[in-house]
Amino acid sequence: TVLAHLEGLTLHGDERAPAYAPEPHDVPLDDVPLDEAPPDEAPFDEDWDWDALPTERPEGAPDISATAPEPVRDPAPHIPAARHPQEEPAAPLTPDEIRTLASWDRDLDALAGELRRARATVHDVLVPASLSATQLLHLAEDPDAFAKELARPMPRPPQPAARRGTR
């Protein structure tokens, strides 16, 4: 920081401090020497008799039952019903409210239909009578992506190679 830099200048006088002193966390891990040599033998012996090991806790071992989580008794937790203060009977809807609700229903039906059409697995796309070589390559590589591109073409950024034909 600035204050540390100024303090360093006042302590060292005219001596120039290095512009960059590596911090301990800046040293690459590859340069750090390893404290231990790799073991010469395998971490476990494949011929070990695992069945001979005891399966019960030894006597005098601390009791861990107090720290064990309690078993789940009910897999589906009970969700209390919403609390409604003493509800009065609802007043009948006004004509404006009825029209608003009807328009919401129409909007929801239209959105649900659009979502169903978008999720449909089969889309019929008309293929043009003639295709360029690039379009044929795209069709061979990924027919689904080619069909999506034909169904809804999106603009692409200009390509420098495309200008060569105009010069």
Rosetta blueprint (number, residue, H / E / L):
1 T L
2 V H
3 L H
4 A H
5 H H
6 L H
7 E H
8 G H
9 L H
10 T H
11 L H
12 H H
13 G L
14 D L
15 E L
16 R L
17 A L
18 P L
19 A L
20 Y L
21 A L
22 P L
23 E L
24 P H
25 H H
26 D H
27 V L
28 P L
29 L H
30 D H
31 D H
32 V L
33 P L
34 L L
35 D L
36 E L
37 A L
38 P L
39 P L
40 D L
41 E L
42 A L
43 P L
44 F L
45 D L
46 E L
47 D L
48 W L
49 D L
50 W H
51 D H
52 A H
53 L L
54 P L
55 T L
56 E L
57 R L
58 P L
59 E L
60 G L
61 A L
62 P L
63 D L
64 I L
65 S L
66 A L
67 T L
68 A L
69 P L
70 E L
71 P L
72 V L
73 R L
74 D L
75 P L
76 A L
77 P L
78 H L
79 I L
80 P L
81 A L
82 A L
83 R L
84 H L
85 P L
86 Q L
87 E L
88 E L
89 P L
90 A L
91 A L
92 P L
93 L L
94 T L
95 P H
96 D H
97 E H
98 I H
99 R H
100 T H
101 L H
102 A H
103 S H
104 W H
105 D H
106 R H
107 D H
108 L H
109 D H
110 A H
111 L H
112 A H
113 G H
114 E H
115 L H
116 R H
117 R H
118 A H
119 R H
120 A L
121 T L
122 V L
123 H L
124 D L
125 V L
126 L L
127 V L
128 P L
129 A L
130 S L
131 L L
132 S L
133 A H
134 T H
135 Q H
136 L H
137 L H
138 H H
139 L H
140 A H
141 E H
142 D L
143 P H
144 D H
145 A H
146 F H
147 A H
148 K H
149 E H
150 L H
151 A H
152 R L
153 P L
154 M L
155 P L
156 R L
157 P L
158 P L
159 Q L
160 P H
161 A H
162 A H
163 R H
164 R H
165 G H
166 T H
167 R L
